[in-house]
């Protein structure tokens, strides 16, 4: 097989896996989260990043997501 054809085929396969794995906007719109904190804790607006980690294991979330058994998380 031609190396250029093989690399093009691999790129096409990877691209299709990425696009097929994404959720549709209608499915993603069903779940909604709102994060709030008291002004007595921090009076200025929050200017950081929030991570929501959804897990079924007993692993502590601050240890980060697993590369080999990934679970869902959102960062905004």
CHARMM internal coordinates of N, CA and C (Angstrom, degrees):
IC EDIT
DIST 1 N 1 CA 1.4566
DIST 1 CA 1 C 1.5280
ANGL 1 N 1 CA 1 C 108.08
DIST 1 C 2 N 1.2869
ANGL 1 CA 1 C 2 N 116.04
DIHE 1 N 1 CA 1 C 2 N 139.17
DIST 2 N 2 CA 1.4552
ANGL 1 C 2 N 2 CA 123.42
DIHE 1 CA 1 C 2 N 2 CA 179.56
DIST 2 CA 2 C 1.5378
ANGL 2 N 2 CA 2 C 109.77
DIHE 1 C 2 N 2 CA 2 C -63.63
DIST 2 C 3 N 1.3559
ANGL 2 CA 2 C 3 N 119.73
DIHE 2 N 2 CA 2 C 3 N 129.17
DIST 3 N 3 CA 1.4683
ANGL 2 C 3 N 3 CA 121.51
DIHE 2 CA 2 C 3 N 3 CA -178.98
DIST 3 CA 3 C 1.5280
ANGL 3 N 3 CA 3 C 113.38
DIHE 2 C 3 N 3 CA 3 C -58.35
DIST 3 C 4 N 1.3186
ANGL 3 CA 3 C 4 N 117.02
DIHE 3 N 3 CA 3 C 4 N -35.42
DIST 4 N 4 CA 1.4672
ANGL 3 C 4 N 4 CA 119.73
DIHE 3 CA 3 C 4 N 4 CA 179.35
DIST 4 CA 4 C 1.5295
ANGL 4 N 4 CA 4 C 110.56
DIHE 3 C 4 N 4 CA 4 C -68.76
DIST 4 C 5 N 1.3266
ANGL 4 CA 4 C 5 N 116.99
DIHE 4 N 4 CA 4 C 5 N -40.60
DIST 5 N 5 CA 1.4626
ANGL 4 C 5 N 5 CA 121.25
DIHE 4 CA 4 C 5 N 5 CA 177.70
DIST 5 CA 5 C 1.5306
ANGL 5 N 5 CA 5 C 110.06
DIHE 4 C 5 N 5 CA 5 C -65.58
DIST 5 C 6 N 1.3362
ANGL 5 CA 5 C 6 N 116.33
DIHE 5 N 5 CA 5 C 6 N -40.37
DIST 6 N 6 CA 1.4638
ANGL 5 C 6 N 6 CA 120.76
DIHE 5 CA 5 C 6 N 6 CA -179.33
DIST 6 CA 6 C 1.5351
ANGL 6 N 6 CA 6 C 110.34
DIHE 5 C 6 N 6 CA 6 C -64.31
DIST 6 C 7 N 1.3320
ANGL 6 CA 6 C 7 N 117.80
DIHE 6 N 6 CA 6 C 7 N -43.11
DIST 7 N 7 CA 1.4672
ANGL 6 C 7 N 7 CA 119.80
DIHE 6 CA 6 C 7 N 7 CA 179.38
DIST 7 CA 7 C 1.5315
ANGL 7 N 7 CA 7 C 111.11
DIHE 6 C 7 N 7 CA 7 C -67.88
DIST 7 C 8 N 1.3272
ANGL 7 CA 7 C 8 N 117.57
DIHE 7 N 7 CA 7 C 8 N -35.33
DIST 8 N 8 CA 1.4719
ANGL 7 C 8 N 8 CA 120.46
DIHE 7 CA 7 C 8 N 8 CA 176.51
DIST 8 CA 8 C 1.5187
ANGL 8 N 8 CA 8 C 110.92
DIHE 7 C 8 N 8 CA 8 C -66.17
DIST 8 C 9 N 1.3278
ANGL 8 CA 8 C 9 N 116.38
DIHE 8 N 8 CA 8 C 9 N -40.02
DIST 9 N 9 CA 1.4583
ANGL 8 C 9 N 9 CA 121.15
DIHE 8 CA 8 C 9 N 9 CA 178.50
DIST 9 CA 9 C 1.5252
ANGL 9 N 9 CA 9 C 110.71
DIHE 8 C 9 N 9 CA 9 C -65.96
DIST 9 C 10 N 1.3306
ANGL 9 CA 9 C 10 N 117.21
DIHE 9 N 9 CA 9 C 10 N -40.48
DIST 10 N 10 CA 1.4606
ANGL 9 C 10 N 10 CA 121.45
DIHE 9 CA 9 C 10 N 10 CA 177.72
DIST 10 CA 10 C 1.5255
ANGL 10 N 10 CA 10 C 110.78
DIHE 9 C 10 N 10 CA 10 C -64.38
DIST 10 C 11 N 1.3171
ANGL 10 CA 10 C 11 N 117.65
DIHE 10 N 10 CA 10 C 11 N -42.39
DIST 11 N 11 CA 1.4605
ANGL 10 C 11 N 11 CA 121.72
DIHE 10 CA 10 C 11 N 11 CA 177.80
DIST 11 CA 11 C 1.5290
ANGL 11 N 11 CA 11 C 111.20
DIHE 10 C 11 N 11 CA 11 C -62.62
DIST 11 C 12 N 1.3174
ANGL 11 CA 11 C 12 N 117.14
DIHE 11 N 11 CA 11 C 12 N -41.76
DIST 12 N 12 CA 1.4624
ANGL 11 C 12 N 12 CA 121.46
DIHE 11 CA 11 C 12 N 12 CA 177.74
DIST 12 CA 12 C 1.5258
ANGL 12 N 12 CA 12 C 110.71
DIHE 11 C 12 N 12 CA 12 C -63.44
DIST 12 C 13 N 1.3268
ANGL 12 CA 12 C 13 N 117.56
DIHE 12 N 12 CA 12 C 13 N -42.27
DIST 13 N 13 CA 1.4652
ANGL 12 C 13 N 13 CA 121.19
DIHE 12 CA 12 C 13 N 13 CA 179.69
DIST 13 CA 13 C 1.5245
ANGL 13 N 13 CA 13 C 110.95
DIHE 12 C 13 N 13 CA 13 C -64.39
DIST 13 C 14 N 1.3345
ANGL 13 CA 13 C 14 N 117.55
DIHE 13 N 13 CA 13 C 14 N -44.58
DIST 14 N 14 CA 1.4660
ANGL 13 C 14 N 14 CA 120.97
DIHE 13 CA 13 C 14 N 14 CA 179.46
DIST 14 CA 14 C 1.5230
ANGL 14 N 14 CA 14 C 111.52
DIHE 13 C 14 N 14 CA 14 C -63.80
DIST 14 C 15 N 1.3116
ANGL 14 CA 14 C 15 N 117.04
DIHE 14 N 14 CA 14 C 15 N -41.53
DIST 15 N 15 CA 1.4613
ANGL 14 C 15 N 15 CA 121.36
DIHE 14 CA 14 C 15 N 15 CA 179.44
DIST 15 CA 15 C 1.5234
ANGL 15 N 15 CA 15 C 111.34
DIHE 14 C 15 N 15 CA 15 C -64.09
DIST 15 C 16 N 1.3209
ANGL 15 CA 15 C 16 N 117.04
DIHE 15 N 15 CA 15 C 16 N -42.09
DIST 16 N 16 CA 1.4649
ANGL 15 C 16 N 16 CA 119.43
DIHE 15 CA 15 C 16 N 16 CA -179.96
DIST 16 CA 16 C 1.5193
ANGL 16 N 16 CA 16 C 111.27
DIHE 15 C 16 N 16 CA 16 C -67.99
DIST 16 C 17 N 1.3322
ANGL 16 CA 16 C 17 N 118.67
DIHE 16 N 16 CA 16 C 17 N -35.03
DIST 17 N 17 CA 1.4657
ANGL 16 C 17 N 17 CA 121.23
DIHE 16 CA 16 C 17 N 17 CA 177.22
DIST 17 CA 17 C 1.5215
ANGL 17 N 17 CA 17 C 110.20
DIHE 16 C 17 N 17 CA 17 C -65.63
DIST 17 C 18 N 1.3225
ANGL 17 CA 17 C 18 N 117.14
DIHE 17 N 17 CA 17 C 18 N -41.11
DIST 18 N 18 CA 1.4641
ANGL 17 C 18 N 18 CA 120.80
DIHE 17 CA 17 C 18 N 18 CA -179.94
DIST 18 CA 18 C 1.5229
ANGL 18 N 18 CA 18 C 110.83
DIHE 17 C 18 N 18 CA 18 C -64.07
DIST 18 C 19 N 1.3327
ANGL 18 CA 18 C 19 N 117.62
DIHE 18 N 18 CA 18 C 19 N -46.84
DIST 19 N 19 CA 1.4588
ANGL 18 C 19 N 19 CA 120.16
DIHE 18 CA 18 C 19 N 19 CA -177.52
DIST 19 CA 19 C 1.5241
ANGL 19 N 19 CA 19 C 112.56
DIHE 18 C 19 N 19 CA 19 C -72.95
DIST 19 C 20 N 1.3125
ANGL 19 CA 19 C 20 N 118.91
DIHE 19 N 19 CA 19 C 20 N -31.33
DIST 20 N 20 CA 1.4645
ANGL 19 C 20 N 20 CA 120.76
DIHE 19 CA 19 C 20 N 20 CA 178.75
DIST 20 CA 20 C 1.5208
ANGL 20 N 20 CA 20 C 111.29
DIHE 19 C 20 N 20 CA 20 C -74.14
DIST 20 C 21 N 1.3210
ANGL 20 CA 20 C 21 N 117.79
DIHE 20 N 20 CA 20 C 21 N -26.17
DIST 21 N 21 CA 1.4554
ANGL 20 C 21 N 21 CA 121.71
DIHE 20 CA 20 C 21 N 21 CA -178.14
DIST 21 CA 21 C 1.5147
ANGL 21 N 21 CA 21 C 114.19
DIHE 20 C 21 N 21 CA 21 C -80.83
DIST 21 C 22 N 1.3169
ANGL 21 CA 21 C 22 N 118.67
DIHE 21 N 21 CA 21 C 22 N -12.00
DIST 22 N 22 CA 1.4555
ANGL 21 C 22 N 22 CA 121.06
DIHE 21 CA 21 C 22 N 22 CA -178.43
DIST 22 CA 22 C 1.5228
ANGL 22 N 22 CA 22 C 110.23
DIHE 21 C 22 N 22 CA 22 C -79.73
DIST 22 C 23 N 1.3363
ANGL 22 CA 22 C 23 N 115.30
DIHE 22 N 22 CA 22 C 23 N 146.57
DIST 23 N 23 CA 1.4615
ANGL 22 C 23 N 23 CA 119.54
DIHE 22 CA 22 C 23 N 23 CA 178.29
DIST 23 CA 23 C 1.5202
ANGL 23 N 23 CA 23 C 109.82
DIHE 22 C 23 N 23 CA 23 C -83.07
DIST 23 C 24 N 1.2879
ANGL 23 CA 23 C 24 N 115.55
DIHE 23 N 23 CA 23 C 24 N 154.48
DIST 24 N 24 CA 1.4561
ANGL 23 C 24 N 24 CA 121.36
DIHE 23 CA 23 C 24 N 24 CA 176.88
DIST 24 CA 24 C 1.5243
ANGL 24 N 24 CA 24 C 109.59
DIHE 23 C 24 N 24 CA 24 C -76.05
DIST 24 C 25 N 1.3170
ANGL 24 CA 24 C 25 N 118.74
DIHE 24 N 24 CA 24 C 25 N 151.11
DIST 25 N 25 CA 1.4672
ANGL 24 C 25 N 25 CA 120.43
DIHE 24 CA 24 C 25 N 25 CA -179.56
DIST 25 CA 25 C 1.5242
ANGL 25 N 25 CA 25 C 113.18
DIHE 24 C 25 N 25 CA 25 C -58.71
DIST 25 C 26 N 1.3204
ANGL 25 CA 25 C 26 N 118.54
DIHE 25 N 25 CA 25 C 26 N -33.03
DIST 26 N 26 CA 1.4627
ANGL 25 C 26 N 26 CA 120.29
DIHE 25 CA 25 C 26 N 26 CA -179.91
DIST 26 CA 26 C 1.5215
ANGL 26 N 26 CA 26 C 110.93
DIHE 25 C 26 N 26 CA 26 C -67.37
DIST 26 C 27 N 1.3355
ANGL 26 CA 26 C 27 N 117.92
DIHE 26 N 26 CA 26 C 27 N -34.38
DIST 27 N 27 CA 1.4583
ANGL 26 C 27 N 27 CA 120.55
DIHE 26 CA 26 C 27 N 27 CA 177.81
DIST 27 CA 27 C 1.5272
ANGL 27 N 27 CA 27 C 110.63
DIHE 26 C 27 N 27 CA 27 C -72.89
DIST 27 C 28 N 1.3138
ANGL 27 CA 27 C 28 N 117.21
DIHE 27 N 27 CA 27 C 28 N -39.17
DIST 28 N 28 CA 1.4576
ANGL 27 C 28 N 28 CA 121.14
DIHE 27 CA 27 C 28 N 28 CA -177.31
DIST 28 CA 28 C 1.5252
ANGL 28 N 28 CA 28 C 111.46
DIHE 27 C 28 N 28 CA 28 C -71.01
DIST 28 C 29 N 1.3147
ANGL 28 CA 28 C 29 N 118.63
DIHE 28 N 28 CA 28 C 29 N -26.56
DIST 29 N 29 CA 1.4566
ANGL 28 C 29 N 29 CA 121.94
DIHE 28 CA 28 C 29 N 29 CA -176.81
DIST 29 CA 29 C 1.5264
ANGL 29 N 29 CA 29 C 112.74
DIHE 28 C 29 N 29 CA 29 C -75.28
DIST 29 C 30 N 1.3248
ANGL 29 CA 29 C 30 N 118.54
DIHE 29 N 29 CA 29 C 30 N -10.97
DIST 30 N 30 CA 1.4564
ANGL 29 C 30 N 30 CA 120.89
DIHE 29 CA 29 C 30 N 30 CA -177.82
DIST 30 CA 30 C 1.5243
ANGL 30 N 30 CA 30 C 112.15
DIHE 29 C 30 N 30 CA 30 C -70.08
DIST 30 C 31 N 1.3270
ANGL 30 CA 30 C 31 N 118.21
DIHE 30 N 30 CA 30 C 31 N -35.75
DIST 31 N 31 CA 1.4579
ANGL 30 C 31 N 31 CA 122.14
DIHE 30 CA 30 C 31 N 31 CA -178.78
DIST 31 CA 31 C 1.5184
ANGL 31 N 31 CA 31 C 109.94
DIHE 30 C 31 N 31 CA 31 C -97.57
DIST 31 C 32 N 1.3291
ANGL 31 CA 31 C 32 N 115.33
DIHE 31 N 31 CA 31 C 32 N 138.26
DIST 32 N 32 CA 1.4625
ANGL 31 C 32 N 32 CA 119.91
DIHE 31 CA 31 C 32 N 32 CA -178.17
DIST 32 CA 32 C 1.5302
ANGL 32 N 32 CA 32 C 108.40
DIHE 31 C 32 N 32 CA 32 C -142.61
DIST 32 C 33 N 1.3344
ANGL 32 CA 32 C 33 N 116.07
DIHE 32 N 32 CA 32 C 33 N 137.00
DIST 33 N 33 CA 1.4535
ANGL 32 C 33 N 33 CA 121.97
DIHE 32 CA 32 C 33 N 33 CA 177.94
DIST 33 CA 33 C 1.5117
ANGL 33 N 33 CA 33 C 108.81
DIHE 32 C 33 N 33 CA 33 C -126.74
DIST 33 C 34 N 1.3208
ANGL 33 CA 33 C 34 N 115.18
DIHE 33 N 33 CA 33 C 34 N 145.81
DIST 34 N 34 CA 1.4519
ANGL 33 C 34 N 34 CA 120.47
DIHE 33 CA 33 C 34 N 34 CA 175.68
DIST 34 CA 34 C 1.5230
ANGL 34 N 34 CA 34 C 106.87
DIHE 33 C 34 N 34 CA 34 C -132.89
DIST 34 C 35 N 1.3223
ANGL 34 CA 34 C 35 N 116.45
DIHE 34 N 34 CA 34 C 35 N 122.64
DIST 35 N 35 CA 1.4603
ANGL 34 C 35 N 35 CA 122.04
DIHE 34 CA 34 C 35 N 35 CA -178.51
DIST 35 CA 35 C 1.5218
ANGL 35 N 35 CA 35 C 108.03
DIHE 34 C 35 N 35 CA 35 C -107.01
DIST 35 C 36 N 1.3392
ANGL 35 CA 35 C 36 N 116.63
DIHE 35 N 35 CA 35 C 36 N 127.83
DIST 36 N 36 CA 1.4606
ANGL 35 C 36 N 36 CA 122.21
DIHE 35 CA 35 C 36 N 36 CA -179.99
DIST 36 CA 36 C 1.5205
ANGL 36 N 36 CA 36 C 109.35
DIHE 35 C 36 N 36 CA 36 C -132.25
DIST 36 C 37 N 1.3228
ANGL 36 CA 36 C 37 N 116.08
DIHE 36 N 36 CA 36 C 37 N 155.76
DIST 37 N 37 CA 1.4543
ANGL 36 C 37 N 37 CA 121.19
DIHE 36 CA 36 C 37 N 37 CA 171.21
DIST 37 CA 37 C 1.5245
ANGL 37 N 37 CA 37 C 108.24
DIHE 36 C 37 N 37 CA 37 C -142.16
DIST 37 C 38 N 1.3197
ANGL 37 CA 37 C 38 N 115.74
DIHE 37 N 37 CA 37 C 38 N 156.12
DIST 38 N 38 CA 1.4582
ANGL 37 C 38 N 38 CA 121.19
DIHE 37 CA 37 C 38 N 38 CA -176.21
DIST 38 CA 38 C 1.5257
ANGL 38 N 38 CA 38 C 111.04
DIHE 37 C 38 N 38 CA 38 C -71.94
DIST 38 C 39 N 1.3356
ANGL 38 CA 38 C 39 N 116.47
DIHE 38 N 38 CA 38 C 39 N 144.03
DIST 39 N 39 CA 1.4669
ANGL 38 C 39 N 39 CA 120.34
DIHE 38 CA 38 C 39 N 39 CA 177.17
DIST 39 CA 39 C 1.5206
ANGL 39 N 39 CA 39 C 111.37
DIHE 38 C 39 N 39 CA 39 C -66.48
DIST 39 C 40 N 1.3280
ANGL 39 CA 39 C 40 N 117.31
DIHE 39 N 39 CA 39 C 40 N -23.24
DIST 40 N 40 CA 1.4653
ANGL 39 C 40 N 40 CA 119.53
DIHE 39 CA 39 C 40 N 40 CA 177.38
DIST 40 CA 40 C 1.5300
ANGL 40 N 40 CA 40 C 111.42
DIHE 39 C 40 N 40 CA 40 C -69.06
DIST 40 C 41 N 1.3203
ANGL 40 CA 40 C 41 N 117.43
DIHE 40 N 40 CA 40 C 41 N -22.60
DIST 41 N 41 CA 1.4645
ANGL 40 C 41 N 41 CA 121.32
DIHE 40 CA 40 C 41 N 41 CA 177.69
DIST 41 CA 41 C 1.5202
ANGL 41 N 41 CA 41 C 110.59
DIHE 40 C 41 N 41 CA 41 C -80.06
DIST 41 C 42 N 1.3332
ANGL 41 CA 41 C 42 N 116.57
DIHE 41 N 41 CA 41 C 42 N -44.91
DIST 42 N 42 CA 1.4694
ANGL 41 C 42 N 42 CA 121.45
DIHE 41 CA 41 C 42 N 42 CA -178.36
DIST 42 CA 42 C 1.5272
ANGL 42 N 42 CA 42 C 107.73
DIHE 41 C 42 N 42 CA 42 C -152.04
DIST 42 C 43 N 1.3495
ANGL 42 CA 42 C 43 N 118.80
DIHE 42 N 42 CA 42 C 43 N 103.24
DIST 43 N 43 CA 1.4685
ANGL 42 C 43 N 43 CA 120.83
DIHE 42 CA 42 C 43 N 43 CA -173.34
DIST 43 CA 43 C 1.5301
ANGL 43 N 43 CA 43 C 115.30
DIHE 42 C 43 N 43 CA 43 C -69.57
DIST 43 C 44 N 1.3463
ANGL 43 CA 43 C 44 N 118.54
DIHE 43 N 43 CA 43 C 44 N -24.87
DIST 44 N 44 CA 1.4600
ANGL 43 C 44 N 44 CA 121.00
DIHE 43 CA 43 C 44 N 44 CA -179.90
DIST 44 CA 44 C 1.5343
ANGL 44 N 44 CA 44 C 110.31
DIHE 43 C 44 N 44 CA 44 C -82.50
DIST 44 C 45 N 1.3385
ANGL 44 CA 44 C 45 N 116.94
DIHE 44 N 44 CA 44 C 45 N 161.19
DIST 45 N 45 CA 1.4697
ANGL 44 C 45 N 45 CA 120.23
DIHE 44 CA 44 C 45 N 45 CA 176.36
DIST 45 CA 45 C 1.5315
ANGL 45 N 45 CA 45 C 111.33
DIHE 44 C 45 N 45 CA 45 C -61.82
DIST 45 C 46 N 1.3007
ANGL 45 CA 45 C 46 N 115.82
DIHE 45 N 45 CA 45 C 46 N 147.91
DIST 46 N 46 CA 1.4683
ANGL 45 C 46 N 46 CA 121.85
DIHE 45 CA 45 C 46 N 46 CA 179.34
DIST 46 CA 46 C 1.5217
ANGL 46 N 46 CA 46 C 109.01
DIHE 45 C 46 N 46 CA 46 C -73.46
DIST 46 C 47 N 1.3165
ANGL 46 CA 46 C 47 N 117.18
DIHE 46 N 46 CA 46 C 47 N 129.54
DIST 47 N 47 CA 1.4624
ANGL 46 C 47 N 47 CA 121.43
DIHE 46 CA 46 C 47 N 47 CA -178.42
DIST 47 CA 47 C 1.5210
ANGL 47 N 47 CA 47 C 110.73
DIHE 46 C 47 N 47 CA 47 C -127.32
DIST 47 C 48 N 1.2988
ANGL 47 CA 47 C 48 N 117.83
DIHE 47 N 47 CA 47 C 48 N 46.73
DIST 48 N 48 CA 1.4627
ANGL 47 C 48 N 48 CA 120.99
DIHE 47 CA 47 C 48 N 48 CA -178.91
DIST 48 CA 48 C 1.5095
ANGL 48 N 48 CA 48 C 111.42
DIHE 47 C 48 N 48 CA 48 C -130.12
DIST 48 C 49 N 1.3063
ANGL 48 CA 48 C 49 N 115.68
DIHE 48 N 48 CA 48 C 49 N -162.43
DIST 49 N 49 CA 1.4522
ANGL 48 C 49 N 49 CA 122.64
DIHE 48 CA 48 C 49 N 49 CA -179.49
DIST 49 CA 49 C 1.5196
ANGL 49 N 49 CA 49 C 108.63
DIHE 48 C 49 N 49 CA 49 C -115.09
DIST 49 C 50 N 1.3251
ANGL 49 CA 49 C 50 N 116.83
DIHE 49 N 49 CA 49 C 50 N 138.32
DIST 50 N 50 CA 1.4599
ANGL 49 C 50 N 50 CA 122.97
DIHE 49 CA 49 C 50 N 50 CA 179.59
DIST 50 CA 50 C 1.5189
ANGL 50 N 50 CA 50 C 108.29
DIHE 49 C 50 N 50 CA 50 C -113.44
DIST 50 C 51 N 1.3263
ANGL 50 CA 50 C 51 N 116.33
DIHE 50 N 50 CA 50 C 51 N 132.10
DIST 51 N 51 CA 1.4602
ANGL 50 C 51 N 51 CA 122.04
DIHE 50 CA 50 C 51 N 51 CA 177.29
DIST 51 CA 51 C 1.5215
ANGL 51 N 51 CA 51 C 109.02
DIHE 50 C 51 N 51 CA 51 C -112.73
DIST 51 C 52 N 1.3201
ANGL 51 CA 51 C 52 N 117.02
DIHE 51 N 51 CA 51 C 52 N 128.38
DIST 52 N 52 CA 1.4601
ANGL 51 C 52 N 52 CA 122.94
DIHE 51 CA 51 C 52 N 52 CA 172.54
DIST 52 CA 52 C 1.5198
ANGL 52 N 52 CA 52 C 106.80
DIHE 51 C 52 N 52 CA 52 C -109.57
DIST 52 C 53 N 1.3308
ANGL 52 CA 52 C 53 N 116.73
DIHE 52 N 52 CA 52 C 53 N 118.25
DIST 53 N 53 CA 1.4618
ANGL 52 C 53 N 53 CA 121.47
DIHE 52 CA 52 C 53 N 53 CA -177.79
DIST 53 CA 53 C 1.5213
ANGL 53 N 53 CA 53 C 108.13
DIHE 52 C 53 N 53 CA 53 C -114.04
DIST 53 C 54 N 1.3176
ANGL 53 CA 53 C 54 N 116.32
DIHE 53 N 53 CA 53 C 54 N 124.94
DIST 54 N 54 CA 1.4560
ANGL 53 C 54 N 54 CA 123.23
DIHE 53 CA 53 C 54 N 54 CA 179.40
DIST 54 CA 54 C 1.5205
ANGL 54 N 54 CA 54 C 107.67
DIHE 53 C 54 N 54 CA 54 C -104.85
DIST 54 C 55 N 1.3277
ANGL 54 CA 54 C 55 N 117.30
DIHE 54 N 54 CA 54 C 55 N 121.10
DIST 55 N 55 CA 1.4525
ANGL 54 C 55 N 55 CA 119.72
DIHE 54 CA 54 C 55 N 55 CA -175.79
DIST 55 CA 55 C 1.5173
ANGL 55 N 55 CA 55 C 111.36
DIHE 54 C 55 N 55 CA 55 C -136.02
DIST 55 C 56 N 1.3039
ANGL 55 CA 55 C 56 N 114.89
DIHE 55 N 55 CA 55 C 56 N 152.57
DIST 56 N 56 CA 1.4606
ANGL 55 C 56 N 56 CA 121.38
DIHE 55 CA 55 C 56 N 56 CA 174.31
DIST 56 CA 56 C 1.5229
ANGL 56 N 56 CA 56 C 110.58
DIHE 55 C 56 N 56 CA 56 C -111.93
DIST 56 C 57 N 1.3190
ANGL 56 CA 56 C 57 N 116.52
DIHE 56 N 56 CA 56 C 57 N -5.49
DIST 57 N 57 CA 1.4564
ANGL 56 C 57 N 57 CA 120.90
DIHE 56 CA 56 C 57 N 57 CA 179.47
DIST 57 CA 57 C 1.5246
ANGL 57 N 57 CA 57 C 109.64
DIHE 56 C 57 N 57 CA 57 C -96.08
DIST 57 C 58 N 1.3106
ANGL 57 CA 57 C 58 N 116.83
DIHE 57 N 57 CA 57 C 58 N 171.63
DIST 58 N 58 CA 1.4541
ANGL 57 C 58 N 58 CA 121.51
DIHE 57 CA 57 C 58 N 58 CA 179.05
DIST 58 CA 58 C 1.5182
ANGL 58 N 58 CA 58 C 112.62
DIHE 57 C 58 N 58 CA 58 C -90.14
DIST 58 C 59 N 1.3228
ANGL 58 CA 58 C 59 N 117.59
DIHE 58 N 58 CA 58 C 59 N 9.56
DIST 59 N 59 CA 1.4591
ANGL 58 C 59 N 59 CA 122.25
DIHE 58 CA 58 C 59 N 59 CA -177.89
DIST 59 CA 59 C 1.5254
ANGL 59 N 59 CA 59 C 110.77
DIHE 58 C 59 N 59 CA 59 C -70.19
DIST 59 C 60 N 1.3230
ANGL 59 CA 59 C 60 N 115.97
DIHE 59 N 59 CA 59 C 60 N 140.72
DIST 60 N 60 CA 1.4569
ANGL 59 C 60 N 60 CA 120.88
DIHE 59 CA 59 C 60 N 60 CA -179.29
DIST 60 CA 60 C 1.5302
ANGL 60 N 60 CA 60 C 110.53
DIHE 59 C 60 N 60 CA 60 C -71.54
DIST 60 C 61 N 1.3389
ANGL 60 CA 60 C 61 N 118.51
DIHE 60 N 60 CA 60 C 61 N 130.09
DIST 61 N 61 CA 1.4692
ANGL 60 C 61 N 61 CA 121.39
DIHE 60 CA 60 C 61 N 61 CA -175.02
DIST 61 CA 61 C 1.5260
ANGL 61 N 61 CA 61 C 114.55
DIHE 60 C 61 N 61 CA 61 C -61.18
DIST 61 C 62 N 1.3275
ANGL 61 CA 61 C 62 N 119.19
DIHE 61 N 61 CA 61 C 62 N -30.24
DIST 62 N 62 CA 1.4677
ANGL 61 C 62 N 62 CA 119.77
DIHE 61 CA 61 C 62 N 62 CA -177.28
DIST 62 CA 62 C 1.5226
ANGL 62 N 62 CA 62 C 112.77
DIHE 61 C 62 N 62 CA 62 C -67.76
DIST 62 C 63 N 1.3422
ANGL 62 CA 62 C 63 N 117.82
DIHE 62 N 62 CA 62 C 63 N -13.84
DIST 63 N 63 CA 1.4629
ANGL 62 C 63 N 63 CA 120.87
DIHE 62 CA 62 C 63 N 63 CA 176.79
DIST 63 CA 63 C 1.5178
ANGL 63 N 63 CA 63 C 111.41
DIHE 62 C 63 N 63 CA 63 C -77.41
DIST 63 C 64 N 1.3122
ANGL 63 CA 63 C 64 N 116.79
DIHE 63 N 63 CA 63 C 64 N -6.57
DIST 64 N 64 CA 1.4553
ANGL 63 C 64 N 64 CA 121.37
DIHE 63 CA 63 C 64 N 64 CA 173.94
DIST 64 CA 64 C 1.5140
ANGL 64 N 64 CA 64 C 113.60
DIHE 63 C 64 N 64 CA 64 C 90.65
DIST 64 C 65 N 1.3292
ANGL 64 CA 64 C 65 N 115.87
DIHE 64 N 64 CA 64 C 65 N 165.02
DIST 65 N 65 CA 1.4590
ANGL 64 C 65 N 65 CA 120.59
DIHE 64 CA 64 C 65 N 65 CA 179.36
DIST 65 CA 65 C 1.5305
ANGL 65 N 65 CA 65 C 111.05
DIHE 64 C 65 N 65 CA 65 C -71.46
DIST 65 C 66 N 1.3151
ANGL 65 CA 65 C 66 N 115.90
DIHE 65 N 65 CA 65 C 66 N 150.85
DIST 66 N 66 CA 1.4634
ANGL 65 C 66 N 66 CA 122.31
DIHE 65 CA 65 C 66 N 66 CA 179.56
DIST 66 CA 66 C 1.5248
ANGL 66 N 66 CA 66 C 109.75
DIHE 65 C 66 N 66 CA 66 C -84.38
DIST 66 C 67 N 1.3320
ANGL 66 CA 66 C 67 N 116.73
DIHE 66 N 66 CA 66 C 67 N 137.33
DIST 67 N 67 CA 1.4609
ANGL 66 C 67 N 67 CA 121.08
DIHE 66 CA 66 C 67 N 67 CA 177.55
DIST 67 CA 67 C 1.5194
ANGL 67 N 67 CA 67 C 111.09
DIHE 66 C 67 N 67 CA 67 C -75.27
DIST 67 C 68 N 1.3305
ANGL 67 CA 67 C 68 N 117.12
DIHE 67 N 67 CA 67 C 68 N -29.75
DIST 68 N 68 CA 1.4580
ANGL 67 C 68 N 68 CA 120.73
DIHE 67 CA 67 C 68 N 68 CA -172.31
DIST 68 CA 68 C 1.5239
ANGL 68 N 68 CA 68 C 113.26
DIHE 67 C 68 N 68 CA 68 C -96.91
DIST 68 C 69 N 1.3231
ANGL 68 CA 68 C 69 N 118.09
DIHE 68 N 68 CA 68 C 69 N -23.48
DIST 69 N 69 CA 1.4621
ANGL 68 C 69 N 69 CA 122.66
DIHE 68 CA 68 C 69 N 69 CA 175.05
DIST 69 CA 69 C 1.5305
ANGL 69 N 69 CA 69 C 107.62
DIHE 68 C 69 N 69 CA 69 C -132.94
DIST 69 C 70 N 1.3396
ANGL 69 CA 69 C 70 N 117.32
DIHE 69 N 69 CA 69 C 70 N 70.90
DIST 70 N 70 CA 1.4671
ANGL 69 C 70 N 70 CA 120.15
DIHE 69 CA 69 C 70 N 70 CA -173.31
DIST 70 CA 70 C 1.5235
ANGL 70 N 70 CA 70 C 112.74
DIHE 69 C 70 N 70 CA 70 C -68.43
DIST 70 C 71 N 1.3232
ANGL 70 CA 70 C 71 N 114.47
DIHE 70 N 70 CA 70 C 71 N 146.29
DIST 71 N 71 CA 1.4554
ANGL 70 C 71 N 71 CA 121.97
DIHE 70 CA 70 C 71 N 71 CA 174.25
DIST 71 CA 71 C 1.5293
ANGL 71 N 71 CA 71 C 107.29
DIHE 70 C 71 N 71 CA 71 C -125.32
DIST 71 C 72 N 1.2955
ANGL 71 CA 71 C 72 N 116.27
DIHE 71 N 71 CA 71 C 72 N 165.40
DIST 72 N 72 CA 1.4663
ANGL 71 C 72 N 72 CA 121.28
DIHE 71 CA 71 C 72 N 72 CA -174.15
DIST 72 CA 72 C 1.5209
ANGL 72 N 72 CA 72 C 111.94
DIHE 71 C 72 N 72 CA 72 C -70.48
DIST 72 C 73 N 1.3299
ANGL 72 CA 72 C 73 N 115.67
DIHE 72 N 72 CA 72 C 73 N 139.14
DIST 73 N 73 CA 1.4575
ANGL 72 C 73 N 73 CA 120.71
DIHE 72 CA 72 C 73 N 73 CA 168.81
DIST 73 CA 73 C 1.5210
ANGL 73 N 73 CA 73 C 109.33
DIHE 72 C 73 N 73 CA 73 C -152.43
DIST 73 C 74 N 1.3326
ANGL 73 CA 73 C 74 N 114.60
DIHE 73 N 73 CA 73 C 74 N 154.72
DIST 74 N 74 CA 1.4586
ANGL 73 C 74 N 74 CA 122.33
DIHE 73 CA 73 C 74 N 74 CA -177.40
DIST 74 CA 74 C 1.5264
ANGL 74 N 74 CA 74 C 107.71
DIHE 73 C 74 N 74 CA 74 C -125.31
DIST 74 C 75 N 1.3102
ANGL 74 CA 74 C 75 N 117.26
DIHE 74 N 74 CA 74 C 75 N 138.78
DIST 75 N 75 CA 1.4664
ANGL 74 C 75 N 75 CA 121.90
DIHE 74 CA 74 C 75 N 75 CA 175.06
DIST 75 CA 75 C 1.5219
ANGL 75 N 75 CA 75 C 108.24
DIHE 74 C 75 N 75 CA 75 C -127.88
DIST 75 C 76 N 1.3069
ANGL 75 CA 75 C 76 N 116.85
DIHE 75 N 75 CA 75 C 76 N 124.75
DIST 76 N 76 CA 1.4728
ANGL 75 C 76 N 76 CA 121.97
DIHE 75 CA 75 C 76 N 76 CA 178.87
DIST 76 CA 76 C 1.5052
ANGL 76 N 76 CA 76 C 109.21
DIHE 75 C 76 N 76 CA 76 C -132.07
END
COOR INIT
IC SEED 1 N 1 CA 1 C
IC BUILD
